[in-house]
Amino acid sequence: MDVMDYLRAMEDLQEKHPLLMEMERIGRERGFPILHPLSARFLSVVAASYRSRYVLEIGSGFGYSALWIALYNPFLERIILTDLDAGNMELARRFFERAGLLEKAEFIVEDGLEVLNQLDFAPDLIFNDAHKIQYPMILNIARKKLKIGGVIVSDNAFWLGKVLDDGNMDPSVQAIREFTRLSFSTEDLLTTLVPMGDGLIFSVKIKESE
Ligand SMILES: C[S@@+](CC[C@H](N)C(=O)[O-])C[C@H]1O[C@@H](n2cnc3c(N)ncnc32)[C@H](O)[C@@H]1O
C-alpha cells in the first residue's frame, strides 16, 4: 500500500454523496477531465474551513468540483460557475437542482477570465481550472479581486508531469510554470503547492495588492 492508497482507504470510511459518484461515472464514461477526487475533497475542506461565502469557479465543466465546494460548506452564500460550453453548464445546473443548491448557484456561459474581470464583489475563494494559457492573466486579476484572507486554488500544477520536463516548451506548460513562479513570488500572496492529484497551487492573499 502506498500513501495514496492509505488516503483513499480513509476517504472510503465515509460514504460518498451519490451525486458525486454519478458525476465521477459520467466523467469516466465521457473521458471528461473532472478534478481528481482527492483534490476535490481537499478543495471542499479548504472552502468550509475558510468559511468561504462567495466563490467563483473558472472552468466548471459540468459542476463536479463546484458541487464538492457547495455540498459541505455551511457558510456558502453564492457560487458562480463558469464554462465556455453551454451543455456543461446545463448539466451542472441540473446537478445543483438535484442537490437542492440551485438558489445559491449562478451558471455563466462565458470566458471565466471576463467574468472575473467584471466581478462586482470580492470573493473568498476562487477555484481556477480552465484554459492553462490564461493562468498567469487570471492570477494578476484574481489577486486584486480577492479579499485579504481570500484564497485562490488552481489545478494542474504538474500538468500531468509536463512541467517537470525542462525540455517541454509547450505554451500551456510555459504558462503554468509562469503562473507558479508568479504565485510564489508575488508579495501579496502566500503560496504553497499541494502535491495531490495533478497538483494544486494554493495561495492566500495576505496584504493589499498594488
Ligand atoms: C478541467 S475542466 C473543468 C473540470 C471541473 N473543474 C471539474 O472538476 O468538474 C476545464 C473546463 O474549462 C472550460 N474552459 C476552458 N476555457 C475556459 C474559459 N476561458 N472560461 C471558462 N471555462 C473554460 C472547458 O470547457 C472545460 O469544461
The ligand as an SDF file (V2000), in Angstrom:
LIG
                    3D

 27 29  0  0  0  0  0  0  0  0999 V2000
  -10.6690   20.5430  -16.4880 C   0  0  0  0  0  0  0  0  0  0  0  0
  -12.2540   21.0010  -16.9910 S   0  0  0  0  0  0  0  0  0  0  0  0
  -13.0370   21.5630  -15.5370 C   0  0  0  0  0  0  0  0  0  0  0  0
  -13.3920   20.4890  -14.5840 C   0  0  0  0  0  0  0  0  0  0  0  0
  -14.1670   20.9720  -13.3930 C   0  0  0  0  0  0  0  0  0  0  0  0
  -13.4730   21.9740  -12.6260 N   0  0  0  0  0  0  0  0  0  0  0  0
  -14.4860   19.7870  -12.5080 C   0  0  0  0  0  0  0  0  0  0  0  0
  -13.6900   19.4300  -11.6600 O   0  0  0  0  0  0  0  0  0  0  0  0
  -15.5190   19.1900  -12.7180 O   0  0  0  0  0  0  0  0  0  0  0  0
  -11.9420   22.5290  -17.7990 C   0  0  0  0  0  0  0  0  0  0  0  0
  -13.1960   23.2470  -18.2540 C   0  0  0  0  0  0  0  0  0  0  0  0
  -12.8500   24.6000  -18.5110 O   0  0  0  0  0  0  0  0  0  0  0  0
  -13.6420   25.0530  -19.5680 C   0  0  0  0  0  0  0  0  0  0  0  0
  -12.9710   26.2390  -20.0910 N   0  0  0  0  0  0  0  0  0  0  0  0
  -11.8930   26.3190  -20.9110 C   0  0  0  0  0  0  0  0  0  0  0  0
  -11.5350   27.5990  -21.0890 N   0  0  0  0  0  0  0  0  0  0  0  0
  -12.3990   28.3410  -20.3590 C   0  0  0  0  0  0  0  0  0  0  0  0
  -12.5530   29.7310  -20.1250 C   0  0  0  0  0  0  0  0  0  0  0  0
  -11.7520   30.6090  -20.7140 N   0  0  0  0  0  0  0  0  0  0  0  0
  -13.5470   30.1350  -19.3010 N   0  0  0  0  0  0  0  0  0  0  0  0
  -14.3720   29.2450  -18.7140 C   0  0  0  0  0  0  0  0  0  0  0  0
  -14.2750   27.9170  -18.8990 N   0  0  0  0  0  0  0  0  0  0  0  0
  -13.3040   27.4740  -19.7140 C   0  0  0  0  0  0  0  0  0  0  0  0
  -13.7540   23.8850  -20.5130 C   0  0  0  0  0  0  0  0  0  0  0  0
  -14.9280   23.9940  -21.3150 O   0  0  0  0  0  0  0  0  0  0  0  0
  -13.8150   22.7130  -19.5430 C   0  0  0  0  0  0  0  0  0  0  0  0
  -15.1440   22.3470  -19.2830 O   0  0  0  0  0  0  0  0  0  0  0  0
  1  2  1  0
  2  3  1  0
  2 10  1  0
  3  4  1  0
  4  5  1  0
  5  6  1  0
  5  7  1  0
  7  8  2  0
  7  9  1  0
 10 11  1  0
 11 12  1  0
 11 26  1  0
 12 13  1  0
 13 14  1  0
 13 24  1  0
 14 15  1  0
 14 23  1  0
 15 16  2  0
 16 17  1  0
 17 18  1  0
 17 23  2  0
 18 19  1  0
 18 20  2  0
 20 21  1  0
 21 22  2  0
 22 23  1  0
 24 25  1  0
 24 26  1  0
 26 27  1  0
M  CHG  2   2   1   9  -1
M  END
$$$$
